[in-house]
């Protein structure tokens, strides 16, 4: 006949194995959830940064349009633009642009554009010039 002590010792081994297994699985799940949370935050930051870039691009295109219009009228004044881009999810980003139409030695006009976009604190900057000159704003 088996003693009670031997019976309890033999039956407790599966419980210890189950506890260790549950601890390992729980630790792995917590580590995975932490990694997924960081990945979601990184993805959100990338999307916000892209929206800021698109705002800067929109501002540069707006400035380029105004510079072409200026060139047709003969005006050479610097341009300062502040605008907003709206998205389908009712969010918006802003842009600030400084631009000027300059002329080189051959009297050819070229744009000099410095555009900054902002979305949820993420900022992107876009600088455009057609020749290697220092644009001063």
LUMRODO-836216 format. One record per residue: residue in one letter; z negated, x negated, y of N, C-alpha, C in turn. Coordinates in pm, whole numbers, plus 32768, in hexadecimal, padded with zeros to 4 digits. Example, Ala and Ser with C-alpha at 12.3 -4.5 7.8 and 13.67 -1.06 7.14 Angstrom:
% residues 2
a|7CF4|7AD9|7DC7|7CF4|7B32|7E3E|7CF4|7AD8|7EB6 $
s|7D3C|7AFB|7F1F|7D36|7AA9|7F96|7CED|7AF6|8003 $
//
This chain:
% residues 137
x|8000|7FAF|7F8C|8000|8000|8000|8000|7FA9|807D $
x|8045|7FDB|80E4|804C|7F92|8163|7FD4|7FB0|81B9 $
x|7FA8|7F4C|81FE|7F3A|7F65|825C|7F74|7F9C|82DF $
x|7F21|7FE0|832C|7F4D|8017|83AD|7F7B|7FA9|840C $
x|7F3B|7F36|8408|7F5F|7EC8|8461|7FEE|7E9A|8446 $
x|8013|7E8B|83C9|809A|7E60|83A7|8102|7ECA|83CD $
x|80E1|7F48|83BC|813D|7FB4|83DF|815B|7FB5|8475 $
x|80F6|7FA6|84CB|810B|7FA7|855B|8158|7F2C|8589 $
x|8142|7EBC|854C|818A|7E44|8572|821E|7E51|8550 $
x|823D|7E86|84E1|82C7|7E96|84B8|830F|7EFE|850E $
x|82CF|7F65|853A|830B|7FCE|858A|8317|7FAA|861E $
x|82D0|7F47|864B|82D3|7F24|86D8|8348|7EC9|86FB $
x|8386|7E89|869C|83F7|7E30|86B7|846D|7E7C|86F5 $
x|8496|7EEE|86C1|8504|7F38|8702|84E3|7F63|8791 $
x|8465|7F7F|87AD|843F|7FA6|8834|8451|7F30|8893 $
x|8426|7EB8|8868|8438|7E42|88BD|84CB|7E23|88D4 $
x|851B|7E30|886C|85AB|7E19|887A|85E8|7E7F|88DA $
x|85C0|7EFB|88D1|85F2|7F63|892B|85C8|7F48|89BB $
x|854B|7F1D|89D1|851C|7EFD|8A58|8569|7E87|8A93 $
x|857F|7E20|8A45|85CB|7DAC|8A76|865B|7DD4|8A95 $
x|8697|7E23|8A3D|8720|7E51|8A54|8729|7EA5|8AD2 $
x|86CA|7F00|8AE5|86CB|7F54|8B5D|86B7|7EFF|8BDB $
x|8664|7E9A|8BD6|864E|7E42|8C48|86CD|7DF6|8C6C $
x|8712|7DC3|8C08|878F|7D79|8C1F|87FA|7DD5|8C5A $
x|8807|7E4C|8C22|886C|7EAC|8C52|884B|7ED8|8CE2 $
x|87CE|7EF2|8CFF|87A5|7F1A|8D86|87BF|7EAA|8DEA $
x|879F|7E2F|8DC5|87B9|7DBC|8E1E|884E|7DAD|8E3A $
x|889E|7DBC|8DD2|8930|7DB1|8DE4|8963|7E21|8E3E $
x|8930|7E9A|8E2C|895B|7F0B|8E80|8934|7EF5|8F11 $
x|88BD|7EC3|8F2A|8892|7EA8|8FB4|88E7|7E3A|8FF3 $
x|8904|7DD2|8FA9|8958|7D66|8FDD|89E4|7D9A|8FFD $
x|8A1A|7DEC|8FA6|8AA0|7E25|8FBC|8AA1|7E82|9034 $
x|8A3A|7ED2|9045|8A37|7F2E|90B8|8A2B|7EE0|913A $
x|89E0|7E73|913C|89D7|7E1F|91B3|8A5D|7DE1|91D6 $
x|8AA5|7DB3|9170|8B29|7D78|9185|8B8A|7DE2|91B9 $
x|8B88|7E58|9182|8BE0|7EC3|91B0|8BC1|7EEC|923F $
x|8B42|7EF0|9265|8B1D|7F12|92EE|8B53|7EAA|9350 $
x|8B48|7E2A|932C|8B7F|7DC0|9382|8C16|7DC9|938C $
x|8C58|7DE9|931E|8CEA|7DF6|931E|8D16|7E6B|9376 $
x|8CCE|7EDA|9371|8CEE|7F4D|93C6|8CDF|7F2A|9459 $
x|8C76|7EE1|947C|8C61|7EB8|9507|8CCF|7E5A|9535 $
x|8CF6|7DFD|94DF|8D62|7D9F|9500|8DE5|7DEA|9515 $
x|8E02|7E4A|94BF|8E7C|7E99|94CC|8E7C|7EE8|954E $
x|8E0A|7F22|9571|8DFF|7F6D|95EE|8E15|7F12|9667 $
x|8DDF|7E99|9662|8DF4|7E3A|96D0|8E86|7E11|96DC $
x|8ECA|7E01|966C|8F58|7DDD|966F|8FAA|7E4F|96AC $
x|8F8C|7ECA|9687|8FD4|7F3C|96BE|8FBC|7F48|9754 $
x|8F3E|7F35|977F|8F20|7F39|980E|8F67|7ECA|9859 $
x|8F6E|7E55|981D|8FB3|7DE5|985C|9049|7E00|9868 $
x|9082|7E3F|9801|9110|7E63|9807|9129|7EC9|9876 $
x|90CF|7F27|9886|90E0|7F8A|98F2|90D7|7F47|997B $
x|907F|7EE5|9989|9077|7E9A|9A07|90F9|7E4C|9A1F $
x|9132|7E14|99B4|91B1|7DCD|99C1|9221|7E2C|99EB $
x|9224|7EA2|99AE|928B|7F04|99D2|927B|7F31|9A63 $
x|91FF|7F3A|9A92|91E9|7F5D|9B1F|921E|7EEE|9B79 $
x|9205|7E71|9B55|9239|7E00|9BA4|92D1|7E00|9BA3 $
x|930C|7E1D|9B30|939E|7E24|9B26|93D5|7E96|9B7C $
x|9393|7F09|9B78|93BF|7F7A|9BCB|93B8|7F57|9C5F $
x|934D|7F14|9C86|9340|7EEA|9D11|93AD|7E87|9D38 $
x|93CE|7E2A|9CDF|9438|7DCA|9CFC|94BF|7E10|9D0A $
x|94DA|7E71|9CB4|9558|7EBC|9CBE|955D|7F0D|9D40 $
x|94EC|7F47|9D67|94E4|7F92|9DE3|9502|7F35|9E59 $
x|94C5|7EBF|9E58|94DC|7E5E|9EC3|956D|7E2F|9EC4 $
x|95A5|7E17|9E4F|9631|7DEB|9E48|968E|7E54|9E82 $
x|9673|7ED2|9E65|96C2|7F3F|9E9E|96BA|7F3D|9F36 $
x|9640|7F2E|9F6C|962F|7F2B|9FFD|966F|7EB0|A03C $
x|966B|7E3F|9FF5|96AA|7DC5|A029|9742|7DD2|A02E $
x|977D|7E10|9FC9|980E|7E26|9FCB|9831|7E83|A03D $
x|97E0|7EEB|A051|97F6|7F47|A0C0|97EA|7EFC|A146 $
x|9789|7EA4|A152|9777|7E53|A1CB|97F0|7DF8|A1E2 $
x|981F|7DBB|A178|9890|7D5E|A183|990C|7DA7|A1B7 $
x|991C|7E23|A18C|998F|7E71|A1BA|9983|7E94|A24E $
x|9908|7EA3|A27F|98F5|7EC6|A30C|98E4|7E4A|A365 $
x|98D4|7DD5|A328|98C5|7D5A|A375|9837|7D37|A399 $
x|97D5|7D84|A370|9748|7D67|A38E|9716|7CF8|A333 $
x|96BA|7CA9|A363|9684|7C3A|A314|95EB|7C39|A313 $
x|95AC|7CA8|A331|951B|7CAF|A338|94DD|7CA9|A2AD $
x|9468|7C68|A2A0|941F|7C6A|A220|93F4|7CF9|A1FE $
x|93E8|7D14|A17F|93C2|7D9A|A14F|933B|7D91|A109 $
x|92E5|7DF0|A126|9266|7DFE|A0DE|9262|7E8D|A0A8 $
x|9255|7E9B|A024|9256|7F1F|9FE4|91D8|7F2F|9F90 $
x|919E|7FA3|9F95|9132|7FC9|9F39|915C|804C|9EFA $
x|915A|8051|9E76|9186|80CB|9E33|9138|80E6|9DB4 $
x|915E|8153|9D73|9119|817F|9CFB|917F|81AD|9C95 $
x|9162|8190|9C17|91B5|81BD|9BA7|9161|821C|9B53 $
x|9194|8293|9B37|914C|82F5|9AE6|9184|82F9|9A59 $
x|912C|8315|99F9|9153|831A|996D|913E|83A8|9937 $
x|9176|83C1|98C1|916F|8446|9886|90E0|846F|9861 $
x|9089|840D|9849|8FFF|842F|9825|8FA6|8440|98A1 $
x|8FE4|8459|9914|8FA1|8472|9994|8F55|83F8|99CB $
x|8F70|8382|9994|8F37|8309|99CE|8F9D|82CD|9A2D $
x|8F73|826F|9A7D|8FD0|8231|9ADB|8FAA|81A0|9AF1 $
x|900B|8151|9B19|8FF4|80C7|9B3D|902B|80B1|9BCA $
x|8FFD|8047|9C0A|9026|802D|9C94|906F|7FA7|9C9B $
x|90BE|7F9A|9D06|90FF|7F19|9D1F|90FB|7EFB|9DB3 $
x|90F9|7E79|9DD0|90FE|7E46|9E59|9169|7DDB|9E5A $
x|91C9|7DE7|9EB8|923A|7D8C|9EBA|924D|7D53|9F46 $
x|9266|7CD2|9F4A|9294|7C90|9FC4|931F|7C59|9FA4 $
x|937E|7C75|9FFB|9407|7C4B|9FE1|944C|7C26|A063 $
x|94AF|7BD2|A055|94FB|7BA7|A0C9|9586|7B7E|A09C $
x|95E6|7B98|A0F1|9670|7B6F|A0D6|9689|7AF0|A126 $
x|969C|7A82|A0E0|96AE|7A00|A121|9740|79D5|A118 $
x|9765|7973|A16A|97ED|793D|A166|97E7|78A7|A150 $
x|9844|7875|A100|984B|77E4|A0EC|98AC|77A6|A150 $
x|98CA|7725|A13D|9920|76DE|A19B|99AC|7719|A1A4 $
x|99DA|7753|A13A|9A60|778E|A138|9A5E|781F|A169 $
x|99F0|7849|A1A5|99E0|78D1|A1DA|99EE|793C|A16E $
x|99C7|7917|A0F6|99C4|797A|A08A|9936|79B0|A080 $
x|992B|7A32|A077|98A7|7A72|A070|9874|7A74|9FE1 $
x|97F2|7A63|9FD2|97B3|7A6E|9F4F|9728|7AAA|9F61 $
x|96FD|7AF8|9EFE|967A|7B39|9F09|960A|7ADB|9EDF $
x|959B|7AEC|9F1D|9520|7AA5|9EFB|94B5|7B12|9EEC $
x|9487|7B2A|9E71|9430|7B9D|9E56|93B2|7B6F|9E0D $
x|9340|7BA0|9E39|92C0|7B88|9DF8|9280|7C11|9DE0 $
x|927C|7C3A|9D62|924B|7CC0|9D40|91D1|7CB5|9CE5 $
x|9168|7D04|9D05|90EE|7D05|9CB5|90D5|7D93|9C84 $
x|90C1|7DA1|9C02|90A2|7E23|9BC7|9013|7E25|9B94 $
x|8FD6|7E9C|9B97|8F4C|7EAC|9B6A|8F3F|7F2E|9B1B $
x|8EFF|7F25|9AA5|8EDF|7F9C|9A56|8E58|7F85|9A14 $
x|8DF7|7FD7|9A36|8D70|7FD1|99FC|8D33|7F45|9A03 $
x|8D47|7F02|9A71|8D0D|7E7D|9A81|8D63|7E0C|9A4A $
x|8DC9|7E2C|99FD|8E25|7DC6|99CC|8E90|7DAF|9A35 $
x|8EA4|7D34|9A5C|8F04|7D15|9AC4|8F71|7CB9|9A8F $
x|8FEB|7CD6|9AB8|905E|7C81|9A96|90AA|7C65|9B16 $
x|90E4|7BEE|9B1C|912E|7BC5|9B94|91BA|7B9C|9B6B $
x|921A|7BC1|9BBE|92A6|7BA2|9BA5|92E1|7B66|9C24 $
x|9317|7AEE|9C19|9356|7AAD|9C8C|93E9|7A97|9C6E $
x|943C|7AC1|9CCC|94CC|7AB4|9CBA|9509|7A6A|9D2F $
x|9559|7A06|9D12|95AF|79C9|9D77|9628|7991|9D2E $
x|9699|7991|9D70|9714|7968|9D2E|9730|78D4|9D3B $
x|96EC|7891|9D93|96FC|7800|9DA2|9673|77C2|9DA7 $
x|966B|7743|9D8B|95EA|7700|9D87|95BC|76E1|9E16 $
x|957A|7741|9E52|9541|772C|9ED7|94B3|7761|9ED5 $
x|9465|7737|9F34|93DF|776E|9F41|93E4|77E7|9F9B $
x|93C9|7859|9F60|93C5|78D4|9FAD|933E|78DA|9FF3 $
x|9341|78F4|A073|92C5|78FD|A0BF|92AF|798D|A0EA $
x|9238|79BE|A0CB|9215|7A48|A0F2|9198|7A45|A144 $
//
